[in-house]
Amino acid sequence: MKILMVNKFLYPNGGSETYIFKLGAQLQKEGHEVQYFGMEHQGRIVGNHAECYTSDLDFHNGRLRKLLYPFRIIYSGEAKKKLTVVLKDFQPDVVHLNNINFQLTPSVIYAVRNYEKKTGKRIKLVFTAHDYQWVCPNHMMRIPATGESCFACRGGNFMQCTKNRCIHNSRVRSLLGSLEAGLYDRLKTYAMVDVIICPSAFMKKQLDTNPVLAGKTILLRNFIEGAAENGASLEKGQEKKGTEGQDNKKDYVIYFGRFSEEKGTKTLLAACRALPWIPFIFAGTGPLEEQVNQVENIENRGFVTGDALRRLIAEARFSVYPSEWYENCPFSIMESQLYGTPVLASDLGGAPELVQAGRTGELFRGGDGEELTAHIRDLWEQPELCRQYSRNCKEINFDTVEVYCGKILEIYKA
């Protein structure tokens, strides 16, 4: 089977890129041919035989001419034209869309269906929803200026995005986002997609508020590396984590991820200050890094990956996931439990679907600093409870990329 992965970034940039690279690699391993289409970039690590990509558009550093911005953010003739070149060259059976809005735009949907009409070749058009872009112009269902959760645009009232300056706190950019969302909603462009994969029930619920999308959504949670071993030892020959009598936990609480307001970092920092006797390790980077470094009981390890990160997670008493926006299917929560570490998570978005409150971790009201502080204190003072939660994590089953790939192939062939 020939599969074309479409994503605006073709270099390591975030969760959607991790998803397409690992899924694509597994599909190739199983004998399928996979190519990629998106923006050209000096860091690009995948591509297509036609060597055809859109120009690199960066909406944050001024390289994009202001006169072209309104047109290219809504509809990209270049993306449609260049994707058509790739379609003619590759002749895929499946086009799997990921993050396409703004840089590539939904023009790529029209490219696929127009190619289909001209050639008579049937193409399965699949979309994985990594965020809420198709029902919320700023994709987060959150007003950045105030930090408030927001459902105002659901039902097609997209001018609320402009009213609240939801995109980069800019009236102009927010207006463009409103216009883009309204245009494709009226044209029913997204109805051209065959299947919409939702990694959380919460995501599915939000997309289902749009009747055009409701009949196309399916729930399929993300895969995670290492799931087959269920957090097996980091050292060859060591017993599997969770083995009776083994306790490799150390005395610290971990937060790993981006240091930013929407991730709940400010709220967590306040909790850390209120609990000076509890040691915290932070692993990550972000705009609030300077504030992280100012808290005495936080050891900031910076950006950590690989075995070093896995060890930090596995040896923590518990991890904290305080996100204040509606996360989809957070890898951080899955990773923690995979390595036998209980999670204290906010109750927003897809997070509550991953944590079994009172069994593999606990939940608190997202954004509530006092409740977060109380939960951290209570968990810290009950090490035996944390150990029990850790043992329970051993029983959780996540899809490996191999299992997930099998489910994806069923979707492609349906």
C-alpha positions, 0 to 999 in steps of 0.5 A: 500500500502507498501512503502519503503523510501530510504535515506542515512540519517535516522535522522534529517539532512536536507531538504530531511530528513524532506521530507521523515519523514513528507511524511512517517508519512502522508502516515501512517496516511492514512493507508499505511505501510511505512518503511525506509532504509539507514545508521545506525546512533545513531540518527536514528529515523525511520527504518524497521522491518528487522532492516537492515541498511548499516554501517555509512560512514562518508567521512569527519572525517577519519573513512572510510579507504582510501583503501575502499573509492574509491570502496564504494563511487561508488558502495556499495555491502553492500547497495545492499545486505542489501536492498535485505534483507529488500525487501524480508522481507517487499515486498513493492509495491513502493520504493521511493528513495531520497538522495542515491549517495556516501553513499548508491550509485545507487547499490540500484537501481540494488537491486530493479530491481534484486529483481523484476526479481527474485520474479516477483513482480512489484515494482514502483521505484520513485525518488525525486530529492533534488539536481542536483546530477544526472547531476552534480557530486558535486550536486550544479552546483557551483564551490566551490573554486571560487563560480562560477555557472557552467553547464559544466558537463551537457551533460555528460562531467563529468571530468570538476568536476575533473578539477575544484576540485568540491568535497571538493576541492580535486582532488582525490574525484572529480575524484571519483565523475567524475567516478561515474557520468560517469559510471552510465551515460554509464550504463543508470542506472537511466533509471531504475527509473520509475518517477523522481519528480522535486520540481522546474521547474528549477530542471526539466530543468536541469535533462531534459538535459540528454535524459535518464532522460527527459522522466521520470521527472515531476514537483511537488513542495514541501509541507509545514506545516501550509499551510492549515492555510496560516500562521494563528496566533501563538496564539490561538484566535488571528485573522488570519494574513493578516486580515484587520487592523492587523499589527504585523510587527516590525522594522527589516529584517530577514535572517534565514538559514545556515551561509555559502558562497553558501547561500550568507551570505558573500554578505548579510553581506557586505550589512548589513555593508553598511546599518548600520541604518537598524536592522537585525536579523539572525537565524541559524548557520554555518561556517560564524557565527563568521563573522555574530557576528562581524556586529554591526547591526545584532542580531544573535539569533542562531539556532531557531525552532518552534513557536519562529522561526515562530514569528521571521519570521511573525514579520519581515518587510521582509526576505532576501534569498540571496543564490548563488547556484541554490536552488531547492524549498527553504522552507525558501521562502515558510515559509516567505510568509506563515507567511505573510512576503515578500521575497527579494530573489536571482534570481537563481534556483527555488527561482524565481518560488516562489516569485512573483516579485513586488507582494509578494517580489522582486528578485535581481541578485544572488551574486550582492552585490550592487543590494542586498544593493539597494533593501534592502534600497528601501524596508526598506524605503517603509513600505507601499509597504512591507505591501501590499506585506504582504497582497498579500502573504495571497493569495498564496496557497501551498500544505499541506502535505495532498494534496501533499500525495494525489498527491504522491499516484497518482504517486505511483499507475500510 
